[in-house]
Amino acid sequence: MLNALLPSSIFFPAQVTGGVGIIDDSVQQLEAVQQAWDARWQDIFATSSGLYLGINQFASIILVGAFLFFAVGWVKEAIERGIFPALPNVLWVLTIAVLLFNNGALLGSATLGIRNLINAQTQTVLQVQVGEVSMLEALNDVILSQQAKAVIQQEYAACDAQTGQAQVDCFVRAGERAQQRLEQEYRSRGFWSAGLQRLWSRVQQISQQVEQVYQSGEAPIGGNPLADILVGTVLQTSSQALAEQFLKGWQWAFANLIEMAMLLTGLIGPIAVAGSVVPLQGRPLWSWLVGFFSLGMAKFSYNVIVGLAATVVVAAEAQTSSDFGFLLLISILAPVLALAIAGGAGMAVFRGVSGGVTRLIAVGTSAIPMPR
């Protein structure tokens, strides 16, 4: 369940020393995915990658063609209005030349820097306290509680196939093993949240309930009251398990898809910059920045939504009883809301920024003395 966050925002429980010991295979896989994405970004934008070099070569062809259109328009404007009114366009071309110089090294560094800044700010916001806990602490509690629940499920799983006193004994022994594992893998490592404490107490109660139900003989015809005690608390039905696996896969796909979208958007940066030489009303550079910024907003918004939801789960003391609902939120509802925020608020914010830049350029050029 640690894949509640996007790959670039993976964290480990802050209070667990050697936390890898309690992280399951899915978490280790997600960490490997994060490291792989970081490596791809570094390989492409921080070094002379063949892929980025090829894109810059294609951008240089576009730049040559666009410069011809620019030169014709600039000469015409300079003849009609003089050199000084046409000077801003020259400064714009020089800026583009600097960005694309040395196979777009400066542009690549800026792209990588924006991505790293978004990830760093996401981590900073997740550490802000909301109520009694920070979003990061709440996510730790929810995620570790659900991981611990999976540990308990492993211990009880084999008991469902048994009957009679053998099943009762199996449940009792499974409870003892589950408590022992919780002690070894969580409490002894210095991390013991409220959700884990409730799970530990629930396991302690299960053995007593199992013996009481078995001794009372209140089993319905064709039913298994001993197994029913666990369903909905620490065990799952097959349909629940299937649905949760589907939602986890969906969330994992979204996390990697948005990272892929940011990478591809970053890759086409040189093309957008080269096409911006032509002095049109809407320059491709601004559209590219809007797209990249919006994807960053989607990543940021998604992590904040998940973090806030975790604080609500912790405040309601529902760390172990809201598994499916929390998965539904992080896999389907949160991505939809995050993309809506990115497409609306993110676009509006950046339009305001770009409008401010345009006004600054206008003010700067108006201050240049014009020959009479």
C-alpha positions in Angstrom: 0.0 0.0 0.0 3.0 2.3 0.0 2.2 3.1 -3.6 -0.4 5.5 -2.3 2.2 8.1 -3.3 3.7 8.7 -6.7 7.1 7.2 -7.3 9.0 10.4 -6.8 7.3 10.9 -3.4 8.1 7.5 -1.7 8.9 7.7 2.0 9.7 5.3 4.7 8.4 5.4 8.3 10.5 8.1 10.0 10.5 6.4 13.3 11.5 2.9 12.1 15.2 2.2 12.1 16.1 -0.1 9.2 12.6 0.3 7.9 13.3 -2.0 4.9 12.8 -5.0 7.2 9.1 -4.3 7.5 8.4 -3.3 3.9 6.8 -5.9 1.7 7.7 -6.9 -1.8 5.3 -4.3 -3.4 7.0 -1.5 -1.6 10.4 -2.6 -2.5 9.3 -2.8 -6.1 7.9 0.7 -5.9 11.2 2.0 -4.5 13.0 0.3 -7.4 10.5 2.1 -9.8 11.3 5.4 -8.2 15.0 4.9 -8.5 14.6 3.9 -12.1 12.6 7.0 -12.9 15.2 9.2 -11.2 17.9 7.5 -13.2 16.0 8.1 -16.5 15.7 11.8 -15.7 19.3 12.1 -14.8 20.5 10.1 -17.9 18.4 12.2 -20.3 18.7 15.7 -18.9 21.8 15.8 -16.8 24.1 14.0 -19.3 24.6 14.0 -23.0 21.8 11.5 -23.7 21.5 10.2 -27.3 17.7 10.7 -27.0 17.9 14.3 -25.9 20.7 15.0 -28.4 18.5 13.6 -31.2 15.6 15.8 -30.2 17.9 18.9 -30.0 19.2 18.1 -33.5 15.6 18.0 -34.7 14.9 21.3 -32.9 17.9 22.9 -34.6 16.3 22.1 -38.0 13.1 23.8 -36.8 15.1 26.7 -35.4 16.7 27.3 -38.8 13.4 27.4 -40.6 11.8 29.5 -37.9 14.7 32.0 -37.9 14.1 32.6 -41.6 10.5 33.6 -40.9 11.7 35.7 -38.0 14.5 37.5 -40.0 12.0 38.4 -42.8 9.5 39.8 -40.3 12.2 41.6 -38.2 13.8 43.3 -41.2 10.3 44.5 -42.4 9.5 45.8 -38.9 12.9 47.5 -38.5 12.4 49.3 -41.9 8.9 50.5 -41.0 9.3 51.3 -37.3 13.1 51.5 -36.7 15.5 49.2 -34.9 14.6 50.0 -31.3 10.9 48.9 -31.5 12.1 45.6 -33.0 14.7 45.1 -30.3 12.6 42.9 -28.0 12.3 40.3 -30.7 16.1 40.2 -31.0 16.4 39.7 -27.2 13.9 36.9 -27.4 15.9 35.1 -30.1 19.1 35.5 -28.0 17.3 33.9 -25.1 16.2 31.0 -27.2 19.8 30.6 -28.5 21.1 30.5 -24.9 18.6 27.8 -24.0 19.5 25.6 -27.0 23.2 26.2 -26.9 25.4 23.2 -26.4 22.6 20.8 -27.3 20.1 22.3 -24.9 22.2 21.8 -21.8 20.8 24.8 -20.0 17.2 23.9 -21.0 17.8 20.3 -19.8 19.1 21.4 -16.5 16.2 23.8 -16.0 13.7 21.0 -16.9 15.3 18.6 -14.4 15.5 21.4 -11.8 11.7 22.1 -12.1 10.9 18.5 -11.7 13.1 18.2 -8.6 11.6 21.3 -7.1 8.1 20.0 -7.5 9.1 16.7 -5.7 10.9 18.6 -2.9 7.9 20.9 -2.3 5.6 17.9 -2.3 7.6 16.3 0.5 7.7 19.6 2.4 3.9 20.0 2.3 3.4 16.4 3.4 5.3 17.1 6.5 3.0 20.0 7.5 0.8 19.1 10.5 -2.9 18.9 10.0 -4.7 18.5 13.3 -2.7 16.3 15.7 -0.5 14.6 13.0 1.2 15.6 9.8 0.0 14.1 6.5 3.2 12.1 6.3 2.7 10.6 9.8 -0.9 9.9 8.9 0.1 8.1 5.8 2.7 6.1 7.8 0.0 5.0 10.2 -2.5 4.0 7.5 0.0 2.2 5.3 1.7 0.3 8.1 -1.6 -0.6 9.7 -2.7 -2.1 6.3 0.7 -3.9 5.9 0.3 -5.3 9.4 -3.2 -6.5 8.5 -1.7 -8.4 5.6 0.8 -10.0 8.0 -2.1 -11.2 10.2 -4.0 -12.5 7.1 -1.0 -14.7 6.3 -1.1 -16.3 9.7 -4.9 -17.0 9.7 -5.2 -18.0 6.1 -4.5 -21.8 6.6 -7.2 -22.1 9.3 -10.2 -21.7 7.1 -9.7 -25.2 5.6 -9.9 -26.9 9.0 -12.9 -27.8 11.1 -13.8 -28.5 14.7 -11.3 -28.3 17.5 -8.4 -28.3 15.0 -9.7 -25.1 13.6 -10.0 -23.5 17.0 -6.5 -24.5 17.9 -5.3 -23.2 14.6 -6.9 -19.8 15.2 -5.4 -19.6 18.7 -1.9 -20.5 17.4 -2.2 -18.1 14.5 -3.2 -15.3 16.8 -0.1 -16.0 18.9 2.1 -16.0 15.9 0.5 -12.8 14.5 1.1 -11.0 17.8 4.7 -12.2 17.9 5.3 -10.9 14.3 3.8 -7.5 15.1 6.0 -7.2 18.1 9.1 -8.2 16.2 8.5 -6.3 13.0 7.0 -3.1 14.4 7.1 -2.5 18.1 10.8 -3.6 18.5 11.8 -1.3 15.7 10.5 1.8 17.5 7.3 2.4 15.6 4.0 1.7 17.2 1.0 3.7 15.9 -2.6 3.8 17.2 -3.7 1.7 14.2 -1.1 -1.0 15.0 -2.2 -1.0 18.7 -5.8 -1.6 17.7 -4.8 -4.4 15.4 -2.7 -6.0 18.2 -5.7 -5.8 20.6 -8.1 -7.2 17.9 -5.9 -10.2 17.4 -5.9 -10.7 21.2 -9.7 -10.7 21.2 -10.1 -13.1 18.3 -8.9 -16.2 20.2 -11.5 -15.6 22.9 -14.3 -15.0 20.4 -13.4 -18.2 18.5 -13.6 -20.4 21.6 -16.9 -18.8 22.7 -18.6 -19.2 19.3 -17.3 -22.8 19.0 -18.5 -23.8 22.5 -21.9 -22.1 22.0 -22.6 -24.3 18.9 -24.5 -21.4 17.2 -23.2 -22.2 13.8 -25.8 -21.7 11.0 -26.4 -24.5 8.6 -23.7 -24.5 6.0 -21.9 -21.6 7.7 -18.5 -21.3 9.3 -18.8 -18.9 12.3 -15.2 -19.2 13.2 -14.1 -17.9 9.8 -16.9 -15.3 9.8 -15.3 -13.7 12.9 -12.2 -12.8 10.8 -13.9 -11.7 7.6 -14.3 -7.9 7.7 -11.7 -7.5 10.4 -8.4 -9.2 9.5 -9.4 -11.5 6.6 -10.9 -10.8 3.2 -13.3 -12.5 0.9 -11.9 -13.5 -2.5 -13.9 -10.8 -4.2 -12.5 -8.2 -1.8 -9.0 -9.4 -2.5 -9.5 -9.3 -6.2 -11.0 -5.8 -6.1 -8.1 -4.5 -4.0 -5.5 -5.9 -6.3 -7.3 -4.3 -9.3 -7.3 -0.9 -7.5 -3.6 -1.2 -6.5 -2.7 -2.0 -10.1 -4.8 1.0 -11.3 -3.1 3.3 -8.9 0.4 2.0 -9.8 -0.4 2.6 -13.4 -1.6 6.2 -12.8 1.6 7.0 -10.7 3.8 5.8 -13.5 1.7 7.3 -16.3 2.0 10.8 -14.8 5.7 10.4 -14.4 6.0 9.3 -18.0 3.9 12.2 -19.1 6.2 14.7 -17.4 9.2 13.0 -18.9 7.8 13.1 -22.4 6.7 16.8 -22.0 10.2 17.6 -20.8 11.7 15.9 -23.8 9.8 18.0 -26.3 11.0 21.2 -24.7 13.7 22.0 -27.3 11.2 21.7 -30.1 8.8 24.1 -28.3 11.7 26.5 -27.6 12.9 26.4 -31.2 9.4 27.1 -32.6 9.1 30.1 -30.4 11.5 32.1 -32.6 8.6 33.0 -34.8 7.0 36.1 -33.3 3.4 34.8 -33.1 0.8 35.8 -30.5 1.0 32.4 -28.7 4.5 31.1 -28.5 5.0 27.3 -28.2 7.4 27.9 -25.2 4.5 29.1 -23.0 2.3 26.2 -24.1 5.1 23.8 -23.2 5.6 25.4 -19.8 1.9 25.3 -19.1 1.8 21.6 -19.9 4.8 20.8 -17.8 3.6 23.0 -14.9 0.1 21.4 -15.0 1.5 17.9 -14.8 3.6 19.0 -11.8 0.4 20.4 -10.3 -1.3 17.1 -10.8 1.4 15.2 -9.1 1.5 17.7 -6.2 -2.3 17.8 -5.8 -2.5 14.0 -5.9 -0.1 13.6 -3.0 -1.8 16.3 -1.0 -5.2 14.7 -1.5 -3.9 11.3 -0.4 -2.2 12.9 2.6 -5.3 14.7 3.7 -7.4 11.6 3.3 -5.0 9.7 5.5 -5.3 12.4 8.3 -9.1 11.9 8.2 -8.7 8.1 8.4 -6.4 8.4 11.4 -8.6 11.0 13.1 -11.6 8.6 12.7 -9.5 5.7 14.0 -10.3 3.8 10.8 -6.8 2.7 9.8 -7.7 -1.0 9.5 -11.4 -0.7 8.6 -11.2 1.6 5.5 -8.9 -0.4 3.3 -11.2 -0.6 0.3 -12.4 2.9 0.6 -8.9 4.3 0.9 -7.8 2.3 -2.1 -10.8 3.5 -4.1 -9.8 7.1 -3.2 -6.1 6.9 -4.1 -6.6 4.8 -7.3 -9.6 6.5 -9.0 -11.1 9.5 -7.2 -7.8 11.2 -6.2 -6.4 11.0 -9.8 -9.6 12.4 -11.3 -9.6 15.3 -8.8 -5.9 16.0 -9.1 -6.1 16.1 -12.9 -9.1 18.5 -12.7 -7.2 20.8 -10.4 -4.2 20.7 -12.7 -6.3 21.5 -15.7 -8.1 24.3 -14.1 -6.2 26.0 -11.3 -2.8 25.1 -12.7 -3.6 26.7 -16.0 -5.0 29.8 -14.4 -2.0 30.2 -12.2 0.4 29.9 -15.0 -1.6 32.2 -17.3 -1.3 34.8 -14.6 2.5 34.3 -14.4 3.0 34.5 -18.1 0.8 37.6 -18.3 2.9 39.2 -15.7 6.1 38.4 -17.7 4.5 39.9 -20.8 3.7 43.1 -18.9 7.2 43.3 -17.6 8.6 43.0 -21.1 6.3 45.8 -22.3 7.3 48.1 -19.4 11.0 47.4 -20.0 10.8 48.1 -23.7 8.8 51.3 -23.2 11.6 52.6 -21.1 14.0 52.4 -24.0 14.5 55.8 -25.6 13.2 56.0 -29.1 14.9 58.1 -31.7 12.8 60.9 -33.1 
